[in-house]
Amino acid sequence: MGFMERFEVASETELTRWINDDIKPIEAGRRTWTFWTFHNYWILVNSNISTYLTGSSLIALGLTWWQAIISIVIGNILATIFVVLNSVPGAYYHIGFPVVNRYVWGMYGSAFVIWNRILLSLVWYGFQAWIGGECLYVCLMALDPNLEKHIPNHMLASTGMTTAQFVAYIIFSIVSLPVIWIRPHKLKNFFYFSSATILIFEIVLLIWALATMGPEGFGDTISSTPTAEASSTGWLIAYGIISTIGSIAAGILNQNDYARFAHKPRDAILGQIFSFPLYAVICSIIGILVTAATQNRFGGALWNLPDIFTTLIQNGGSRERAAGFFAGAALVISQIGVNVPGNALSGGFDLAATFPRYINIRRGAYLTALVSVACNPWRLVNTATTFISVLGSYSVFFGPMTGLMISSYFIINRQKINVDDLFVGNKQSVYWYTWGVNWRAIVAWICGVAPSMPGFVASVQLLVSVPIGLTHLYYICFLIGFAISSGVYCLLHFIFPAKGLNDFVASSPSPRSLMAEYQERWDGEISGVSDIDKDARVVDREINFN
């Protein structure tokens, strides 16, 4: 055995540059995600502190509370449409995000999208882990109100943290490690437990805030007077809508990674249509109501949940400390629930697809968690305006990528995918295009990104000034990028057709027959089954797709 062979992953599938057991189409035994699994998954992803802060970010832009809610509702409805559309290849063909992009960008060209998603997984994992550390810090403060005295601070002021806060972050990261070990198809029980915990916590939090706000009532957080100029309100609402989409843009992009575990395609589709927008909107509204209801008693708007409970602990007695501990514990569970499947496993999927011989999902997820520390997540958690700028910036790049994936599947491929060829890295694959790269996707993506770049640069570098029209384009960057990239991609495929791909699409049977055929093949042949029985099983699979 050679030196490098010692580090190869265990795999029943023959290892190549393109496949291992975690990257191949998901067989029947691992298709365990039902309607309720997807339902609970989106409770976790859309009911957390980041979503809770969405209202504060939009109000900080100058919107009123009701304008912020309009932006949140419309943004989440649009995001739901994109999530469902982009889940279809995974739900029906049981292939994940890295593999799907091979038929969009080419076998080698897909690396560009995958590495973008890997980098984002690192940043988001670190960001959410730091917030999780803040939640665990609340628990430690509840146990020891003099925590900062008992753990002397040796951190520089420029880091924006204390030694005690850093210790809480490390503890949270360690507590998350056992959950990362769980295979994606076995996450059902964890989802039930953590989603129930966060729902109960949100209900109790809202009741407490409203029942104890006193005669002063709501603070000026709930105000009908906008701070932005009337002429710009419409564009700010549009910006709020796109920022709401941008906050989940990464989840939209790689949702095939989870849809491929669907027991039936309708489980992925119905399980997301209802739960995705419902819990995102509810959590955002709770954030606005709780902040407004507690504003007068705290002498100011405390948007960040850990700040609320830290303040209660510091100014209260044993009851407040007990409440703070259990609230912090619920938030820790919530952060693990969003961070592990949403970021650690996403990084694991992508790294496994990039280095399938040596990395599987577990190795990739642990590597994501380890390397995320290098992102200095404590510096990422800043003001509300900075937070919304970061969220909005993702839309510039991911809107066009999402447009390419959806248009490629529904228009260019007409829902017909040659699954076998997605694991062939040579000219024999219909997705080889030109030297393994689909240049049409590159051109289309650049065309989709370009209009929003001046406004994006101006939002990051305040000294840069651009015409107001370009700023407005940036405000709707996800939609404009999605539309342009989709249109250019389809046009280029029409003018410069990919012969091998077109021949396959034209000569293939109906999408449902093709889906059943590949599902049958990748589920494995059963010895002693006659051809007639096999044909009958294919028909059964077509019937059960719904």
C-alpha positions in Angstrom: 0.0 0.0 0.0 1.4 3.4 -1.0 1.7 6.3 1.4 -1.2 8.3 0.0 -3.4 5.2 -0.2 -3.3 5.1 3.6 -5.4 8.3 3.7 -8.1 7.2 1.2 -11.6 7.1 2.5 -13.5 3.8 2.9 -15.9 3.4 0.0 -18.0 0.7 -1.5 -18.0 2.6 -4.8 -14.7 2.5 -6.7 -12.8 5.7 -5.9 -12.0 8.0 -8.7 -11.3 11.7 -9.1 -15.1 12.2 -9.4 -16.9 9.9 -7.0 -17.0 8.3 -3.5 -19.9 6.9 -1.5 -20.9 10.4 -0.2 -20.9 11.9 -3.7 -22.7 9.2 -5.7 -26.5 9.4 -6.1 -28.2 8.6 -2.9 -29.6 5.0 -2.8 -32.9 4.0 -1.3 -31.4 3.1 2.1 -30.2 6.7 2.7 -33.3 8.5 1.4 -34.8 9.0 4.8 -35.8 12.7 4.8 -39.6 12.9 5.0 -41.9 15.9 4.9 -41.3 16.5 8.6 -37.5 16.2 8.3 -37.5 19.1 5.8 -40.1 20.9 7.9 -37.9 20.7 11.0 -34.7 21.5 9.0 -36.1 24.8 8.0 -37.3 25.6 11.5 -33.6 25.4 12.5 -32.2 27.2 9.5 -34.8 30.0 9.6 -35.4 30.3 13.4 -32.1 31.5 14.8 -30.3 34.6 15.9 -29.3 35.7 12.4 -33.0 35.6 11.2 -34.0 37.3 14.5 -31.6 40.2 13.6 -33.1 40.7 10.2 -35.6 43.2 11.4 -33.0 45.2 13.2 -30.9 45.3 10.0 -33.8 46.6 7.9 -34.9 49.2 10.5 -31.3 50.4 10.7 -31.5 51.1 7.0 -34.3 53.6 7.6 -37.4 51.5 7.2 -40.3 51.5 9.6 -41.3 48.2 11.3 -44.1 47.5 8.9 -42.0 48.3 5.9 -39.4 45.9 7.3 -42.0 43.2 7.6 -43.2 43.7 4.1 -39.6 43.3 2.9 -39.2 40.1 5.0 -42.4 38.5 3.8 -41.8 39.2 0.1 -38.2 38.3 0.3 -38.9 34.9 1.9 -41.7 34.1 -0.5 -39.3 34.7 -3.4 -36.6 32.7 -1.6 -39.0 29.8 -1.2 -39.7 29.7 -4.9 -35.9 29.7 -5.7 -35.3 27.0 -3.0 -38.0 24.7 -4.4 -37.0 25.1 -8.0 -33.4 24.5 -7.2 -34.2 21.4 -5.2 -35.8 19.5 -8.0 -32.7 17.8 -9.5 -31.7 16.6 -6.1 -35.2 15.4 -5.2 -35.7 13.4 -8.4 -32.1 12.3 -9.4 -30.7 12.2 -5.8 -27.6 14.1 -6.7 -26.0 16.9 -4.7 -24.9 20.5 -5.4 -21.4 19.8 -6.5 -22.5 17.1 -9.0 -25.4 19.2 -10.3 -23.0 22.0 -11.2 -21.0 19.5 -13.4 -23.8 19.6 -16.0 -24.0 23.4 -15.7 -20.3 24.4 -15.7 -18.6 21.3 -17.0 -16.7 18.6 -15.1 -13.8 20.9 -14.3 -15.6 24.2 -14.6 -17.8 23.3 -11.6 -14.8 23.7 -9.3 -15.3 27.5 -9.5 -18.7 27.3 -7.9 -17.8 24.6 -5.4 -14.8 26.6 -4.1 -16.9 29.7 -3.7 -19.4 27.6 -1.6 -16.5 26.1 0.4 -15.2 29.6 1.3 -18.7 30.7 2.3 -19.2 27.6 4.4 -16.0 28.5 6.3 -17.1 32.1 6.9 -20.6 31.2 7.9 -19.6 28.4 10.2 -17.2 30.7 12.0 -19.8 33.4 12.2 -22.5 31.2 13.6 -20.1 29.4 15.9 -19.1 32.8 17.4 -22.8 33.6 18.0 -23.2 30.2 19.5 -20.3 31.1 21.8 -22.2 34.3 22.8 -25.2 32.1 23.7 -23.0 29.7 25.8 -21.4 32.8 27.4 -24.9 33.6 28.7 -25.1 30.2 30.4 -21.7 30.7 32.0 -22.7 34.2 33.2 -25.9 32.6 34.7 -23.7 30.1 36.6 -21.2 32.8 37.6 -22.2 36.5 37.3 -18.6 37.4 38.1 -17.3 35.4 35.2 -15.2 38.2 33.8 -13.4 38.6 37.1 -12.7 34.9 37.4 -11.4 34.6 33.9 -9.0 37.6 33.6 -9.0 39.3 30.2 -5.8 39.0 28.2 -7.3 40.0 24.8 -6.4 43.3 23.1 -9.2 45.8 22.9 -8.9 45.7 19.1 -10.1 42.1 19.0 -13.5 43.2 20.3 -13.7 40.3 22.7 -12.7 39.2 26.2 -10.9 36.0 27.2 -14.1 34.7 28.8 -16.0 35.2 25.5 -13.3 33.4 23.6 -13.4 30.5 26.1 -17.2 30.3 25.5 -16.6 30.2 21.7 -14.1 27.3 22.1 -16.5 25.4 24.4 -19.4 25.8 21.9 -17.1 24.6 19.0 -16.2 21.5 21.0 -19.8 20.8 22.0 -20.7 20.9 18.2 -18.3 18.2 17.2 -20.4 15.2 18.2 -23.3 16.4 16.1 -21.0 16.8 13.1 -20.3 13.1 13.4 -24.0 12.2 12.6 -24.5 11.2 9.0 -27.0 13.4 7.1 -29.5 10.6 6.6 -29.6 10.0 10.4 -30.3 13.6 11.5 -34.0 13.1 11.9 -34.1 12.7 15.7 -31.7 15.6 16.2 -34.0 17.8 14.0 -37.0 16.9 16.1 -35.4 17.7 19.4 -33.7 20.9 18.4 -36.6 22.3 16.3 -39.0 21.6 19.2 -36.6 23.3 21.6 -36.4 26.5 19.5 -40.1 26.7 18.9 -40.9 26.5 22.6 -38.2 29.0 23.4 -39.6 31.5 20.8 -43.1 31.2 22.2 -42.0 31.7 25.8 -39.7 34.6 24.8 -42.6 36.4 23.1 -45.0 35.8 25.9 -42.5 37.0 28.5 -41.6 40.2 26.5 -45.2 41.2 25.9 -46.5 40.3 29.4 -43.8 42.2 31.3 -43.3 45.3 29.2 -45.2 47.5 31.6 -47.4 50.5 31.1 -44.8 52.3 28.9 -45.6 49.9 26.1 -43.5 49.4 23.0 -40.5 51.6 22.4 -39.9 53.6 19.3 -38.6 50.5 17.5 -42.3 50.2 16.4 -42.7 53.5 14.8 -44.7 54.7 11.8 -42.2 57.4 11.0 -39.4 56.3 8.6 -35.9 57.7 9.0 -35.2 57.4 5.3 -36.3 60.0 2.7 -39.6 59.2 1.1 -38.1 59.2 -2.3 -35.7 56.4 -1.5 -38.1 54.3 0.6 -39.3 52.1 -2.3 -35.7 51.3 -3.3 -34.8 50.6 0.4 -37.7 48.2 0.6 -36.4 46.5 -2.6 -33.0 46.4 -1.0 -34.5 44.8 2.1 -36.2 42.2 0.0 -33.0 41.2 -1.8 -31.1 41.3 1.5 -33.6 38.9 2.9 -33.0 36.6 0.0 -29.2 37.2 0.3 -29.3 36.0 3.9 -30.2 32.5 2.7 -28.6 32.7 -0.8 -26.1 30.0 0.1 -28.9 27.7 1.2 -30.7 28.3 -2.0 -27.6 27.5 -4.0 -26.8 24.2 -2.5 -30.2 22.9 -1.5 -29.7 19.8 -3.7 -27.3 18.5 -1.1 -30.3 17.9 1.2 -33.1 17.4 -1.3 -31.3 14.3 -2.6 -32.0 12.6 0.8 -35.8 13.0 0.2 -37.8 9.8 0.7 -40.0 11.0 -2.1 -39.7 14.1 -4.2 -42.9 15.6 -2.9 -41.4 15.4 0.7 -38.7 17.9 -0.4 -41.1 20.1 -2.3 -44.0 20.3 0.2 -41.7 20.1 3.2 -40.1 23.4 2.1 -42.9 25.3 0.5 -44.7 25.8 3.8 -42.0 25.7 6.5 -39.4 27.9 4.7 -41.3 31.2 4.6 -43.5 30.6 7.7 -40.7 30.2 10.3 -38.4 32.9 8.7 -41.2 35.5 8.9 -42.3 34.5 12.4 -38.8 34.6 13.8 -38.1 38.0 12.2 -41.4 39.5 13.6 -40.7 38.1 17.0 -37.3 39.9 16.9 -39.0 43.2 16.2 -41.7 42.7 18.9 -39.4 41.5 21.6 -37.0 44.3 21.0 -39.8 46.9 21.0 -41.4 45.4 24.2 -38.1 45.4 26.1 -36.7 48.7 24.8 -38.1 51.0 27.6 -37.1 48.7 30.5 -33.5 48.4 29.2 -33.2 52.0 28.2 -32.5 51.2 24.6 -33.1 48.7 21.8 -31.3 45.4 22.5 -31.6 43.5 19.3 -29.1 40.7 20.0 -30.7 38.0 22.2 -27.6 37.2 24.2 -27.4 40.9 25.2 -30.9 40.8 26.5 -30.3 37.8 28.8 -26.8 39.0 29.9 -28.4 42.3 31.0 -31.1 40.4 32.9 -28.5 38.3 34.7 -26.4 41.3 35.6 -29.3 43.3 37.0 -31.5 40.5 38.4 -31.5 37.8 41.0 -31.7 34.0 41.1 -34.8 33.8 39.0 -33.3 35.9 36.2 -30.1 33.8 36.4 -32.2 30.6 36.0 -34.1 32.0 33.1 -30.9 33.2 31.5 -29.3 29.8 31.8 -32.2 27.9 30.1 -32.6 30.6 27.5 -28.9 30.4 26.7 -29.0 26.6 26.5 -32.0 26.8 24.1 -30.0 29.2 21.9 -26.9 27.0 22.0 -29.1 24.1 20.7 -30.5 26.4 18.0 -27.1 27.5 16.9 -25.8 24.0 16.6 -29.0 23.1 14.7 -28.3 25.8 12.1 -24.6 25.6 12.0 -23.9 21.9 11.6 -26.3 21.0 8.7 -26.2 24.5 7.2 -22.5 25.1 7.2 -20.4 22.2 8.4 -22.1 19.5 6.3 -22.2 21.9 3.3 -18.5 22.3 3.5 -18.2 18.5 3.9 -20.2 17.8 0.8 -18.2 20.3 -1.3 -14.8 19.1 0.0 -15.8 15.5 -0.5 -16.7 16.3 -4.1 -13.4 18.2 -4.6 -11.1 15.5 -3.1 -13.3 12.3 -3.2 -10.4 9.9 -2.7 -9.3 11.4 0.6 -12.3 13.3 2.0 -15.8 12.2 2.8 -18.6 14.2 4.4 -17.3 13.7 8.0 -13.7 14.6 7.2 -14.8 17.6 5.2 -17.2 18.8 7.9 -14.6 18.6 10.6 -12.1 20.3 8.3 -14.6 23.1 7.7 -15.1 23.6 11.5 -11.3 23.6 12.1 -10.4 26.1 9.3 -13.3 28.4 10.1 -11.3 29.7 13.1 -8.9 31.4 10.6 -11.8 33.7 9.5 -11.6 35.6 12.8 -15.4 35.3 13.3 -15.3 37.7 16.3 -14.5 40.4 13.8 -17.4 39.5 11.6 -20.0 40.1 14.3 -20.3 43.9 14.1 -23.1 46.5 13.6 -26.5 45.8 12.0 -25.6 47.9 8.9 -22.4 46.0 8.4 -24.3 42.7 8.8 -26.9 43.6 6.2 -24.2 44.7 3.8 -22.5 41.3 4.1 -25.8 39.5 3.5 -26.6 41.6 0.5 -23.2 41.1 -1.1 -23.8 37.3 -1.4 -26.7 37.9 -3.8 -24.4 39.6 -6.3 -22.5 36.3 -6.9 -25.1 33.7 -6.0 -28.0 35.1 -7.8 -26.4 34.5 -11.2 -25.2 31.0 -10.1 -28.7 30.1 -9.0 -30.0 31.3 -12.4 -27.6 29.1 -14.2 -28.6 26.0 -12.3 -32.3 26.5 -12.7 -32.2 27.5 -16.4 -29.8 24.7 -17.2 -32.0 22.0 -15.6 -35.4 23.2 -16.8 -34.6 24.8 -20.2 -31.3 23.4 -21.6 -31.5 19.9 -20.2 -35.3 19.8 -20.2 -35.1 17.8 -16.9 -33.1 15.1 -18.6 -29.8 14.3 -16.9 -27.3 11.7 -17.8 -26.4 10.8 -14.3 -23.7 8.3 -15.3 -21.8 10.9 -17.3 -21.6 13.2 -14.3 -18.9 10.9 -12.9 -16.9 10.5 -16.2 -14.0 13.0 -16.4 -13.2 12.8 -20.1 -14.6 13.4 -23.5 -16.9 10.4 -23.2 -19.1 12.5 -20.9 -21.8 14.7 -22.5 -20.9 17.3 -19.9 -17.2 17.6 -20.9 -18.0 20.6 -23.1 -14.6 22.3 -24.0 -11.7 20.7 -22.1 -14.0 20.0 -19.2 -15.4 23.6 -19.0 -18.7 25.0 -20.2 -17.5 28.5 -21.3 -21.1 29.5 -21.8 -21.7 29.4 -18.1 -18.6 31.5 -17.4 -19.7 34.2 -19.9 -23.3 34.2 -18.6 -22.2 34.4 -14.9 -20.0 37.4 -15.7 -22.8 39.1 -17.5 -25.1 38.6 -14.5 -22.5 39.9 -11.9 -21.2 42.9 -13.9 -24.3 45.2 -13.5 -24.3 45.0 -9.7 -20.5 45.3 -9.2 -20.2 49.1 -9.1 -23.0 49.4 -6.5 -21.4 46.5 -4.6 -18.0 48.2 -4.5 -19.6 51.5 -3.4 -21.4 49.7 -0.6 -18.1 48.2 0.7 -15.9 51.2 0.0 -17.8 54.3 1.2 -15.3 56.6 -0.5 -16.3 55.3 -3.9 -19.2 57.1 -5.5 -21.3 55.7 -8.4 -24.4 57.0 -10.2 -27.7 56.3 -8.4 -28.9 54.1 -11.2 -26.0 51.6 -10.6 -26.8 51.7 -6.9 -30.4 50.8 -7.6 -29.2 47.9 -9.7 -27.2 46.7 -6.7 -30.3 46.9 -4.6 -32.0 44.2 -6.8 -28.8 42.3 -7.5 -30.1 38.8 -6.9 -33.1 39.2 -9.3 -31.2 41.1 -12.0 -28.3 38.7 -11.8 -30.6 35.7 -11.9 -32.5 37.0 -14.9 -29.4 38.1 -17.0 -27.4 35.0 -16.4 -30.3 32.7 -17.2 -31.1 34.5 -20.4 -27.5 34.7 -21.6 -26.8 31.1 -20.7 -29.8 29.9 -22.7 -29.0 32.2 -25.6 -25.4 31.0 -25.8 -26.6 27.3 -25.8 -29.0 28.2 -28.6 -26.4 30.0 -30.7 -23.5 27.6 -29.9 -25.1 24.3 -29.0 -23.2 21.6 -27.2 -23.7 18.7 -29.6 -23.2 15.8 -27.2 -25.7 17.3 -24.7 -28.2 18.1 -27.3 -28.1 14.6 -28.8 -28.6 13.1 -25.4 -31.6 15.4 -24.6 -33.2 14.7 -28.0 -32.8 11.0 -27.9 -33.7 10.3 -24.3 -37.1 9.1 -23.1 -39.3 11.3 -20.9 -37.8 12.8 -17.7 -39.8 10.5 -15.5 -38.7 7.4 -17.3 -35.1 8.6 -17.2 -35.3 9.4 -13.5 -36.7 5.9 -12.8 -34.0 4.3 -14.9 -31.1 5.9 -13.2 -32.7 5.4 -9.7 -33.0 1.7 -10.5 -29.4 1.5 -11.6 -27.9 3.4 -8.7 -30.0 1.6 -6.1 -28.2 -1.6 -7.3 -29.3 -4.6 -9.3 -31.0 -7.6 -7.4 -29.8 -11.0 -8.6 -32.5 -13.4 -9.8 -34.9 -10.7 -10.9 -36.3 -11.1 -14.4 -36.3 -8.3 -17.0 -40.1 -8.2 -16.7 -39.9 -7.7 -13.0 -37.3 -5.0 -13.5 -39.5 -3.2 -16.0 -42.4 -3.4 -13.5 -40.2 -1.9 -10.8 -39.3 1.0 -13.1 -43.0 1.7 -13.7 -43.6 1.5 -9.9 -40.8 4.1 -9.3 -42.4 6.4 -11.9 -45.7 6.2 -10.0 -44.1 6.8 -6.6 -42.1 9.8 -7.7 -45.0 12.0 -6.5 
